[in-house]
Amino acid sequence: MLYLLLLACSAKFLGQISSIGSEYLQVHLFPHSHDDVGWVETVDGYYKKPQGVRQIINSYMNALLQDPTRKFIQVEIAFFTMWWNEQDDKMKKNVFKLLNQGQLHFINGGWCMNDEATPYYEDIIDQMTLGHKFLLETFNYIPNIGWQVDPFGHSSGQAQLAYLMGFDAQFFGRIDIHDREKRLQSKEMEMIYHPQSYTDMPILTHINYYGFYSSPPGFDFDHGQNGEVNYENVNQYAERFVNYFKEQQKKYRGSVICHTLGMDFEWWQADVFYKNIDQILQYVNDRKEQFQIEIKYSTPVDYIKALNRQGLSYPIKTDDFFPYKEDGYWTGYFTSRPAFKGFVRKTGRYLQVVKNFISKQQINGLSNYNDTQPILQKIYEAQGTAQHHDAVTGTAKWFVTEDYFKQLHDSIVKTDELVSNQLKVVVKMETQESIRVFMRCSLNTTAKDCEIYPALNNKSIVILTQIDPKVNNQDQDEIVTLRVPNVNLCGVDSQNKPIQGEMICSNQNDETDCEIYFVRKIYTKMLTYFKLFQCEKPTFITIKKQNFQFTPNDWINLREGNQKFKLQYNFYYTSWQNGAYLFKPESSESTVYSNFKKAYKYDGDLVKLLYIDFETVYTWIKSYKWQDDVNHIYSFVNSIESPQRKGRDVVIIVKTELNNQETFYTDSNGLELQKRKLNYRPSWKYNDNEPVTANYYPVNGMIVIEDQKTNQAAALLNDRAQGGTSLKNGELELMVHRRAFQDDNKGVYEALNEEEVVDGRKVPVRQLFHHQLVFYNRQKDPNQPRLYQYLLDQTPLQYFGLSESDQFKQDKDHLNTDLDNIVISQDKYNLVKLYLQPWNDKKFILRVHNMRDKDDFKLQFSQSYYFQERTLTANQEISQRNDKRLDWFDDYDYNGRKIDDDTLAPQQIRTYLVNLK
């Protein structure tokens, strides 16, 4: 009886062991191909080349169908959709079969593997939603693992978004060499990442062991590498394989480890790769007792489940993984190709407004999903592709970047046509105006580059329609800025009240290129209307320029009560190792880039403007009447000339009187601020000798310094991704432009030497940048910089048309929805973004984001709609996902609180699927 009882207990214990896998070392192999969505070839080029992605997918699909023990993971959905759309019904059925059998898994599931330093959080969400929606609608497949194996450093913002997408874990390849060395020694290659301080978002994070995402050395059998396994040599391959994994086990916790099988654009001969590995696996697994190891094809999904069953405790991580170092610091790409970075960010802001507008049109029965979706899909795909870790980073070859530009531009043209057609309908209903066509212009051009210039010059009446995405911020003042010709102008609002404003012609090269400024009240309406026309008694007062005594050492203070600052443009001479990826200055000191020539001041009541003419930089600093805490700094950086053909990296430096004591803060993809300290790393002891580049961090929204005694702070907000630091006390530094004459040997094999055509000749690329300098008290008013980030992100789109009358007949509202009331006014500015996107012909994605760094926000749900809270990409119910989440063990002490369902914590994003009742 005792023997039977012991036997039963033993069987029960062995059953627990087998639930982990076995008593042997368990090795999970991940066959995969890392397929860049553009880099040294275009997306189309990579797909169609003889050994390209089309052939890779064909090859591994056929190999999987031959053997049910084989597995593969597909990551980039941009390529997979191209392949899927070419397949016949038979192959499509086979794909379903492979998914059902667990042989094929989609990992990450985004349109691309986005970068983590240079994309904005909204664009990351959109590109992941695009991929996840395809997988859900096509296969009812929901990814739950992140796969960020090639980005050059990792952000807490990305980890936060991964958690919100419902991911249980994420896999990384690249981390700083010093960080990697310490983690290998201390068995911390797997950790629990807690990326957000306001709410707990634990996500297991795995660092790949070798080559970022490569096969074990000597076992990559793609392209005929590393010989051929056969009966005579399989034992030698097997012993090397086993010894390699036993060495790897020493660096990880527990008895379950994993490894990638593949590399860039591999598995185009999948049968060869599999047959070689098959023989090694069979040889080893037939001799488990001898080798004390079991190796199998697997996926990250299977591996994470096995890892979780061990019930181990893991180290914690709360800071991010920037900057990234191999043989040099990869901090140059934070700024590389600033024109493309600016275009991508501008497109992202544009797309958010368009999605809201089209959604409200559809909700009100003014548009049809089947008509608008094909056009929106094109811009979703183009903007999604641009988030790739060799696209927005500025690290692709120039002809590939031109292709990214073209895809974005072409999709915007089509989207503008869609918006114009939609506007014609709703503007007719709201104002009784029949407009033939609407046009849109960019503030990054002169007035002459826009159709409004000849229209107003020719005394036509222009109707301006603004599409405003802000909700429930009514009665707040907002500045409206337009480029116009230098003529006497009058304007009226939609109530036919005269517009009082100011005109400033500050283009010193063209006195006919002017800007008008006027104030509008923010209403509940999404569409607001104005008319502009020539007149004898203008309502826009021209502000004349005044000579201004100024030197670069003078403090700038445009309005009484403003805090003063100094502005400087410097540059670093860079070494031969400098390139698209690396920032390698020759010296730790920057040099004055542009000598001062002259300055003028325009002293209006509404707008005060200081124009500073440097030799190679034109600067406009603007201060608006009711915004005495912010200065808008516009910098036109002319072509970077370098007669000695030495690289130059140009920086803007703002000097203040604040004592920040070597501490500063940078945002994470536009989200939570990360604390930085000069020459310091939270995760390991910093011991390096690169005082500039080692202290550069990615900035997507703002960089902040704070006086340690007074809590007075300065935030410098940017309009695109840039690298930033605070190298000297009281200073904020952002790199704005780059030019190099050598390549940094990181794979692109092309110097960062961009050109554009100006007046028929090629010149180095020029660019206009917009920064906002905000002074505030970080203790008393911590959300103040977020206000200006919010206003920039929520800038209304401006469309122009020609009208027959200088008066409005009516102004009604046909786009108001109860959905807006989920964000109810609780203070002067809500600082909560509301995003809408059509999901299908009846349902919409609704996201709300509390942009505050302090204070919750209460939501109010309309009774006219069904609200179902979902994960970030809207592909599953949040309650169901939370029930299935894997629990991980660590020593993290979370002192936070439970967030109610109707509450947004600081920087929290919630997502809903909504439809009318």
Residue pairs with C-beta under 8 A, 6 or more apart in sequence:
17 23
19 309
20 26
20 255
20 256
20 306
20 309
20 310
21 255
21 256
21 294
21 306
22 288
22 294
23 255
24 255
24 288
24 291
24 292
24 293
24 294
25 245
25 246
25 249
25 255
25 257
25 292
25 293
25 294
26 255
26 256
26 257
26 293
26 294
26 296
26 306
27 245
27 257
27 258
27 259
27 293
27 294
27 295
27 296
28 256
28 257
28 258
28 259
28 296
28 298
28 299
28 302
28 303
28 306
29 258
29 259
29 260
29 261
29 277
29 295
29 296
29 297
29 298
30 71
30 73
30 258
30 259
30 260
30 261
30 262
30 298
30 299
30 300
30 303
31 60
31 70
31 71
31 72
31 73
31 261
31 262
31 267
31 273
31 274
31 297
32 72
32 73
32 75
32 107
32 213
32 260
32 261
32 262
32 267
33 53
33 56
33 60
33 262
33 263
33 264
33 265
33 266
33 267
34 75
34 149
34 150
34 213
34 262
34 263
34 264
34 265
34 266
35 46
35 53
35 56
35 75
35 76
35 79
35 264
35 265
36 46
36 150
36 264
36 265
36 388
36 389
36 390
37 43
37 46
37 76
37 78
37 79
37 111
37 112
37 113
37 385
37 388
37 391
38 46
38 385
38 388
38 390
38 391
38 396
38 400
38 403
38 404
39 46
39 390
39 395
39 396
39 397
39 400
39 747
39 748
40 396
40 397
40 400
40 747
40 748
40 749
41 49
41 400
42 399
42 400
42 403
43 78
43 79
43 385
43 403
44 403
45 52
46 52
46 53
46 79
46 265
47 53
47 54
47 79
47 82
47 83
48 54
51 265
51 268
52 265
52 268
53 79
53 82
53 83
53 265
54 82
54 83
54 86
55 268
56 265
56 266
56 267
56 268
56 270
57 74
57 79
57 80
57 83
58 83
59 267
59 268
59 269
59 270
59 271
60 72
60 267
60 270
61 91
61 94
61 95
61 98
62 270
62 271
63 70
63 270
63 271
63 273
63 274
64 70
64 71
64 72
64 98
64 103
64 104
65 94
65 97
65 98
66 271
67 274
67 278
68 101
68 103
69 296
69 297
70 103
70 274
70 278
70 297
71 102
71 103
71 104
71 105
71 297
71 298
71 299
72 103
72 104
72 105
72 267
72 270
73 104
73 105
73 106
73 107
73 147
73 299
73 300
74 80
74 104
74 105
74 106
74 107
75 106
75 107
75 108
75 109
75 113
75 147
76 110
76 111
76 112
76 113
77 106
77 109
77 110
77 111
77 112
77 130
77 131
77 134
77 135
78 111
78 112
78 131
78 381
78 384
78 385
80 106
81 134
84 92
84 95
84 138
87 95
95 104
95 139
96 139
98 104
99 105
99 139
99 141
102 299
102 302
105 299
105 300
105 301
106 135
106 139
106 141
106 143
107 143
107 145
107 146
107 147
107 171
107 299
107 300
107 301
108 131
108 143
108 145
108 146
108 147
108 148
109 128
109 131
109 132
109 135
109 141
109 143
110 127
110 128
110 130
110 131
110 132
110 384
111 127
111 128
111 130
111 131
111 380
111 381
111 384
111 385
111 387
112 127
112 384
112 385
112 387
112 388
112 389
112 391
113 147
113 148
113 149
113 150
113 151
113 388
113 389
114 123
114 124
114 127
114 128
114 151
114 158
114 387
114 388
114 389
115 151
115 152
115 387
115 388
115 389
115 390
115 391
115 392
115 393
116 148
116 151
116 153
116 154
116 155
116 157
116 158
116 389
116 669
117 151
117 152
117 153
117 155
117 322
117 333
117 334
117 393
117 698
117 721
118 333
118 334
118 341
118 392
118 393
118 394
118 698
118 700
118 721
119 344
119 387
119 392
119 669
119 700
119 721
120 345
120 348
120 669
120 670
120 700
120 701
120 721
121 157
121 161
121 669
121 670
121 671
121 700
122 348
122 352
122 670
122 793
122 835
123 344
123 348
123 383
123 386
123 387
123 392
124 157
124 158
124 161
124 387
124 669
125 161
125 847
125 872
125 873
125 909
126 348
126 351
126 380
126 383
126 384
127 383
127 384
127 385
127 387
128 161
128 165
128 872
128 873
129 837
129 845
129 872
129 873
129 874
130 380
130 381
130 384
131 384
132 142
132 143
132 165
132 873
132 874
132 875
133 839
133 873
133 874
133 875
135 141
135 142
135 143
135 875
136 142
136 875
142 166
142 875
142 876
143 165
143 167
144 166
144 167
144 168
144 301
145 167
145 168
145 169
145 170
145 171
145 300
145 301
145 304
146 158
146 162
146 165
146 167
146 169
146 170
146 171
146 203
147 170
147 171
147 300
148 154
148 158
148 170
148 171
148 172
148 173
149 171
149 172
149 173
149 174
149 208
149 212
149 213
149 260
150 173
150 174
150 212
150 213
150 389
151 174
151 389
152 174
152 324
152 330
152 333
152 389
152 393
152 581
153 174
153 175
153 176
153 320
153 321
153 322
153 323
153 324
153 330
153 698
154 172
154 174
154 175
154 320
154 321
154 322
155 320
155 321
155 322
155 668
155 669
155 698
156 193
156 195
156 196
156 318
156 319
156 320
156 668
156 671
156 672
156 674
157 195
157 667
157 668
157 669
157 670
157 671
157 672
158 668
158 669
159 170
159 193
159 195
159 201
159 203
159 205
160 195
160 196
160 201
160 668
160 671
160 672
161 669
161 872
162 170
162 203
163 195
163 201
163 202
163 203
164 201
164 871
164 872
164 909
164 911
165 871
165 872
165 873
166 871
166 872
166 875
166 876
166 881
166 885
167 203
168 203
168 204
168 304
168 308
168 885
168 886
169 203
169 204
169 205
169 206
169 300
169 304
169 886
170 193
170 203
170 204
170 205
170 206
171 205
171 206
171 208
171 300
172 205
172 206
172 207
172 208
172 321
173 207
173 208
173 211
173 212
173 213
174 212
174 324
175 183
175 207
175 321
175 324
176 321
176 323
176 324
176 325
176 681
177 325
177 326
178 325
178 681
178 684
178 686
178 687
178 688
179 321
179 681
179 683
179 684
180 207
182 188
182 683
182 684
183 189
183 207
183 251
184 251
186 315
187 250
187 251
187 252
187 253
188 315
189 206
189 207
189 209
189 251
189 252
190 204
190 205
190 206
190 207
190 252
190 253
190 307
190 314
191 204
191 205
191 314
191 315
191 316
191 317
191 890
192 202
192 203
192 204
192 205
192 314
192 315
192 316
192 317
192 888
192 890
192 892
193 202
193 203
193 204
193 205
193 316
193 317
193 318
194 200
194 201
194 202
194 316
194 317
194 318
194 892
194 894
195 201
195 203
195 318
195 320
195 668
196 672
196 907
197 318
197 672
198 672
198 896
198 905
198 906
198 907
198 908
199 896
199 899
199 905
199 908
200 892
200 894
200 896
202 888
202 890
202 892
204 304
204 307
204 314
204 886
204 888
205 317
206 258
208 259
208 260
209 248
209 251
209 252
209 257
209 259
210 216
210 217
210 248
210 259
211 217
211 260
211 263
213 260
213 262
213 263
214 220
214 260
214 262
214 263
215 221
215 259
215 260
215 261
215 262
215 263
216 241
216 244
216 245
216 259
217 244
218 226
218 240
219 226
219 237
219 241
219 261
219 277
219 280
220 226
220 261
220 262
220 263
220 266
221 228
221 229
221 272
221 273
221 276
221 277
222 262
222 263
222 266
222 267
222 268
222 269
222 272
222 273
223 266
223 268
223 269
224 272
227 233
228 276
229 237
229 275
229 276
229 277
229 279
229 280
230 279
234 279
234 280
234 283
235 283
237 279
237 280
237 283
238 280
238 283
238 284
238 287
238 291
241 280
241 284
241 295
242 284
242 291
242 293
245 257
245 259
245 293
245 295
246 293
248 257
248 259
249 255
249 257
253 312
253 314
254 307
254 310
254 312
255 310
256 303
256 306
256 307
256 310
258 298
258 300
258 303
261 273
261 277
266 273
267 273
277 297
280 295
281 295
281 296
281 297
284 291
284 293
284 294
284 295
285 294
285 295
285 296
288 294
304 886
305 886
308 886
308 887
308 888
311 889
312 889
313 889
313 890
313 891
314 888
314 889
314 890
315 890
316 890
316 891
316 892
317 683
318 682
319 674
319 675
319 682
319 683
320 668
320 674
322 697
322 698
323 329
323 330
323 331
323 693
323 694
323 696
323 697
324 330
325 688
325 694
328 577
328 582
328 584
328 693
328 744
329 582
329 583
329 584
329 690
329 693
329 694
329 696
330 581
330 582
330 746
331 582
331 583
331 693
331 696
331 697
331 723
332 578
332 579
332 580
332 581
332 582
332 583
332 584
332 649
332 693
332 723
332 738
332 744
332 752
333 393
333 394
333 395
333 580
333 581
334 583
334 696
334 697
334 698
334 699
334 721
334 722
334 723
334 724
334 735
335 341
335 394
335 649
335 721
335 722
335 723
335 735
335 736
335 737
335 738
336 393
336 394
336 395
336 580
336 581
336 738
336 752
337 394
337 401
337 580
337 752
337 754
338 394
338 720
338 722
338 736
338 737
338 738
338 765
338 767
338 769
339 754
339 756
339 765
339 767
340 391
340 392
340 394
340 401
340 404
340 405
341 392
341 394
341 720
341 721
341 722
342 444
342 719
342 720
342 767
342 769
343 405
343 408
344 383
344 386
344 387
344 391
344 392
344 408
344 720
345 719
345 720
345 721
346 442
346 444
346 719
346 720
347 379
347 382
347 383
347 386
347 408
347 412
348 383
349 792
349 793
349 795
350 412
350 797
351 379
351 380
351 383
351 415
352 469
352 793
352 835
353 467
353 469
353 794
353 796
353 797
354 376
354 379
354 415
354 419
354 797
355 376
355 835
355 836
355 837
355 838
356 469
356 526
356 834
356 835
356 836
357 419
357 422
357 467
357 469
357 526
357 797
357 815
358 367
358 372
358 376
358 418
358 419
358 422
358 838
359 836
359 837
359 838
359 844
360 526
360 815
360 817
360 836
361 367
361 372
361 422
361 426
361 815
362 368
362 369
362 372
362 838
362 841
362 844
363 817
363 819
363 844
363 916
364 814
364 815
364 817
366 422
366 425
366 426
366 429
366 814
366 815
367 422
368 841
369 838
369 840
369 841
370 841
372 418
372 422
372 838
373 838
375 414
375 415
375 417
375 418
376 415
376 418
376 838
378 410
378 411
378 414
378 415
379 408
379 411
379 412
379 414
379 415
381 407
381 411
382 404
382 407
382 408
382 410
382 411
383 408
383 411
385 391
385 404
385 407
386 392
386 404
386 407
386 408
389 395
390 396
390 748
391 401
391 404
392 721
393 580
394 401
394 580
394 752
395 580
395 581
395 746
395 748
396 404
396 748
397 748
397 749
397 750
398 750
398 754
416 440
419 438
419 440
419 467
419 797
419 799
420 437
420 438
420 439
420 799
423 435
423 438
423 465
423 799
424 434
424 435
424 436
424 437
424 438
426 527
426 814
426 815
427 433
427 435
427 463
427 465
427 527
427 529
427 801
428 434
428 435
429 812
429 814
430 527
430 529
430 810
430 811
430 812
430 813
430 814
431 463
431 494
431 529
431 808
431 809
431 810
431 811
431 812
432 809
432 810
433 463
433 801
433 803
433 808
433 809
435 463
435 801
435 802
435 803
436 801
436 802
437 801
438 465
438 799
438 800
438 801
439 450
439 451
439 452
439 799
439 800
439 801
440 797
440 798
440 799
440 800
441 449
441 450
441 451
441 452
441 483
441 798
441 800
442 450
443 481
443 483
444 768
445 483
446 483
446 507
446 510
446 513
447 453
447 483
447 484
447 485
447 512
447 513
447 514
447 515
448 485
448 510
448 512
448 513
450 483
450 800
451 800
452 462
452 482
452 483
452 484
452 800
453 483
453 484
453 485
455 462
455 800
455 802
456 462
456 484
456 485
456 487
456 489
456 532
456 533
456 534
457 485
457 487
459 533
459 534
460 533
460 802
461 531
461 532
461 533
461 802
461 803
461 804
461 805
461 806
462 531
462 532
462 533
462 800
462 801
462 802
462 803
463 529
463 530
463 531
463 800
463 801
463 802
463 803
464 482
464 529
464 530
464 531
464 532
464 798
464 799
464 800
465 527
465 528
465 529
465 798
465 799
465 800
465 801
466 480
466 520
466 527
466 528
466 529
466 530
466 796
466 797
466 798
466 799
467 526
467 527
467 796
467 797
467 799
468 522
468 525
468 526
468 527
468 528
468 794
468 796
469 526
469 794
469 796
469 833
469 834
470 522
470 794
470 830
471 524
471 820
471 823
471 830
471 834
472 524
472 820
472 821
472 823
472 824
472 825
472 830
473 522
473 825
473 829
473 830
474 521
474 522
474 523
474 524
474 825
475 521
475 522
476 521
476 522
476 828
476 829
477 519
477 520
477 521
477 522
477 626
478 519
478 520
478 521
478 522
478 791
479 517
479 518
479 519
479 606
479 624
480 517
480 518
480 519
480 520
480 530
481 515
481 516
481 517
482 515
482 516
482 532
482 798
483 513
483 514
483 515
484 503
484 514
484 515
484 516
484 532
485 512
485 513
485 514
486 503
486 505
486 511
486 512
486 513
486 514
487 534
488 534
488 535
488 536
488 537
488 538
489 503
489 516
489 532
489 533
489 534
489 535
489 538
489 539
489 540
490 498
490 499
490 532
490 533
490 534
490 535
490 537
490 538
490 539
490 540
490 806
491 498
491 499
491 501
491 516
491 518
491 530
491 531
491 532
491 533
491 539
491 540
492 498
492 499
492 530
492 531
492 806
492 807
492 808
493 499
493 520
493 528
493 529
493 530
494 528
494 529
494 530
494 808
494 811
495 808
495 811
496 807
496 808
498 539
499 518
499 530
499 539
499 540
500 518
500 539
500 540
501 516
501 517
501 518
501 519
501 539
501 540
501 541
501 606
502 516
502 517
502 518
502 540
502 541
502 542
502 543
502 604
502 605
502 606
502 607
503 514
503 515
503 516
503 517
503 538
503 540
503 541
503 542
503 543
504 514
504 515
504 517
504 542
504 543
504 602
504 604
504 607
504 609
505 511
505 512
505 513
505 514
505 515
505 542
506 514
506 515
506 545
506 600
506 602
506 609
506 611
506 620
507 513
507 514
508 600
508 611
508 613
508 618
516 532
516 540
517 604
517 606
517 607
517 624
518 540
518 606
519 606
519 625
520 528
520 530
524 813
524 816
524 820
525 813
525 815
525 816
526 815
526 816
527 813
527 815
528 796
529 808
529 811
531 803
531 806
531 807
531 808
533 806
541 604
543 602
543 603
543 604
543 607
543 609
544 602
545 600
545 601
545 602
545 611
546 600
546 601
546 602
546 603
547 600
547 601
548 599
548 600
548 601
548 610
549 599
550 596
550 599
550 610
550 612
551 596
552 566
552 567
552 568
552 596
553 566
554 566
555 564
555 565
555 566
556 564
556 565
556 566
556 567
556 610
556 621
556 631
557 563
557 564
557 565
558 608
558 610
558 621
558 622
558 623
558 631
559 608
559 623
559 628
561 628
562 623
562 628
562 629
562 631
562 775
563 629
563 656
563 712
563 714
563 775
564 657
565 631
565 654
565 655
565 656
565 714
565 773
566 654
566 655
567 612
567 619
567 621
567 633
567 652
567 653
567 654
567 655
568 592
568 652
568 653
568 655
569 592
569 593
569 594
569 614
569 617
569 635
569 637
569 650
569 651
569 652
569 653
570 590
570 591
570 592
570 593
570 650
570 651
570 653
571 590
571 591
571 593
571 640
571 648
571 649
571 650
571 651
572 585
572 586
572 587
572 590
572 591
572 648
572 649
572 651
572 692
573 585
573 586
573 587
573 591
573 646
573 647
573 648
574 583
574 584
574 585
574 586
574 646
574 647
574 648
574 649
574 740
575 584
575 585
575 586
575 647
576 742
577 584
577 742
577 744
577 745
578 584
578 585
578 647
578 649
578 740
578 742
578 744
579 740
579 742
579 743
579 744
579 745
579 746
579 748
579 751
579 752
580 740
580 743
580 744
580 746
580 748
580 750
580 752
581 744
581 746
581 748
582 693
582 744
582 746
583 649
583 692
583 693
583 696
583 723
583 735
584 693
584 744
585 649
585 692
585 693
588 691
588 692
590 651
590 653
593 614
593 616
593 617
593 648
593 650
593 651
594 614
594 615
594 616
594 617
595 614
595 615
596 612
596 613
596 614
597 613
597 614
597 615
598 612
598 613
599 610
599 611
599 612
599 613
600 610
600 611
601 608
601 609
601 610
601 611
602 608
602 609
602 610
602 611
605 625
606 624
606 625
607 622
607 623
607 624
607 625
608 622
608 623
609 620
609 621
609 622
609 623
610 619
610 620
610 621
611 618
611 619
611 620
612 618
612 619
612 621
613 619
616 637
616 638
616 639
616 640
616 641
617 635
617 636
617 637
617 638
618 635
618 636
618 638
619 633
619 634
619 635
619 636
620 632
620 633
620 634
621 631
621 632
621 633
621 634
622 631
622 632
622 634
623 630
623 631
623 632
624 630
624 632
629 774
629 775
629 776
629 784
630 772
630 773
630 774
630 775
630 788
631 772
631 773
632 770
632 771
632 772
633 652
633 770
633 771
633 772
633 773
634 768
634 769
634 770
635 652
635 736
635 768
635 769
635 771
636 766
636 767
636 768
636 769
637 650
637 736
637 737
637 766
637 767
637 768
637 769
638 766
639 763
639 764
639 765
639 766
640 648
640 650
640 737
640 738
640 739
640 764
641 764
642 648
642 739
642 741
645 741
646 741
647 738
647 739
647 740
647 741
647 742
647 752
648 738
648 739
649 735
649 737
649 738
649 739
650 735
650 736
650 737
650 738
651 733
651 734
651 735
651 736
652 733
652 734
652 736
652 769
652 771
653 731
653 732
653 733
654 714
654 716
654 731
654 732
654 733
654 773
655 730
655 731
656 705
656 714
656 730
656 731
656 732
657 730
658 705
658 706
658 707
658 712
658 713
658 714
658 729
658 730
659 707
659 708
659 709
659 729
659 730
660 705
660 706
660 707
660 708
660 726
660 729
660 730
661 708
661 729
662 677
662 678
662 679
662 726
662 729
663 675
663 676
663 677
663 678
663 705
663 706
663 708
663 726
664 676
664 703
664 704
664 705
664 725
664 726
664 732
665 673
665 674
665 675
665 676
665 703
665 704
665 705
665 706
666 673
666 674
666 676
666 697
666 698
666 699
666 702
666 703
666 704
666 724
667 673
667 674
667 699
667 700
667 701
667 702
667 703
668 674
668 700
669 700
670 700
670 701
670 789
671 701
671 907
672 853
672 907
673 702
673 704
673 853
674 697
676 695
676 697
676 725
676 726
678 691
678 695
678 726
678 727
679 686
679 688
679 691
679 694
679 695
680 686
686 694
688 694
691 727
692 725
692 727
695 725
695 727
696 723
696 724
696 725
696 735
697 703
697 723
697 724
697 725
698 721
698 722
698 723
698 724
699 718
699 721
699 722
699 723
699 724
699 734
700 718
700 721
701 717
701 718
701 789
702 715
702 716
702 717
702 718
702 785
702 789
703 715
703 716
703 718
703 724
703 725
703 726
703 732
703 734
704 713
704 714
704 715
704 716
704 778
704 785
705 713
705 714
705 726
705 730
705 731
705 732
706 712
706 713
706 778
707 713
710 777
711 777
711 778
711 779
711 780
712 775
712 776
712 777
712 778
713 775
713 776
713 777
713 778
714 732
714 773
714 774
714 775
715 772
715 773
715 774
715 776
715 784
715 785
716 724
716 732
716 734
716 771
716 772
716 773
716 774
717 771
717 772
717 773
717 774
717 785
717 788
717 789
717 792
718 724
718 734
718 769
718 770
718 771
719 769
719 770
719 771
719 792
720 769
722 734
722 735
722 736
723 734
723 735
724 732
724 733
724 734
724 735
725 733
726 732
726 733
727 733
734 771
736 767
736 769
737 765
737 767
738 752
739 752
739 753
739 754
739 764
740 751
740 752
740 753
741 751
741 753
742 751
743 749
743 750
743 751
753 764
754 764
754 765
755 762
755 763
755 764
755 765
756 762
756 763
756 764
756 765
756 766
757 763
758 766
772 788
772 792
774 784
774 785
774 788
776 784
776 785
782 852
782 853
782 854
783 831
783 851
783 852
783 853
783 854
783 855
786 831
786 851
786 852
786 853
787 829
787 831
789 851
790 829
790 831
790 833
790 851
793 833
794 833
818 862
818 864
818 865
819 834
819 836
819 844
819 846
819 862
819 865
819 914
820 834
821 860
821 862
822 834
822 846
822 848
822 859
822 860
822 861
822 862
823 830
823 832
823 834
823 848
823 857
823 859
824 858
824 859
824 860
826 857
826 858
830 857
831 850
831 851
831 852
831 857
832 848
832 849
832 850
832 851
832 857
832 904
833 847
833 848
833 849
833 851
834 846
834 847
834 848
835 845
835 846
835 847
835 848
835 849
836 844
836 845
836 846
837 844
837 845
838 844
838 845
839 845
839 874
839 913
842 915
842 916
843 913
843 914
843 915
844 913
844 914
844 915
845 870
845 874
845 911
845 912
845 913
846 867
846 911
846 912
846 913
846 914
847 872
847 909
847 910
847 911
847 912
848 859
848 904
848 909
848 910
849 904
849 907
849 908
849 909
850 856
850 857
850 904
850 905
850 906
850 907
850 908
850 909
851 907
852 906
852 907
853 906
853 907
854 906
855 906
856 899
856 903
856 904
856 905
856 906
857 903
857 904
858 902
858 903
858 904
859 902
859 903
859 904
859 910
860 902
861 867
861 902
863 917
864 916
864 917
865 914
865 915
865 916
865 917
866 914
866 915
866 916
866 917
867 912
867 913
867 914
868 877
868 912
868 913
868 914
869 877
869 878
869 879
869 901
869 910
869 911
869 912
870 876
870 877
870 878
870 911
870 912
870 913
871 877
871 878
871 881
871 911
872 909
872 911
873 911
874 911
874 913
878 911
899 905
899 908
904 910
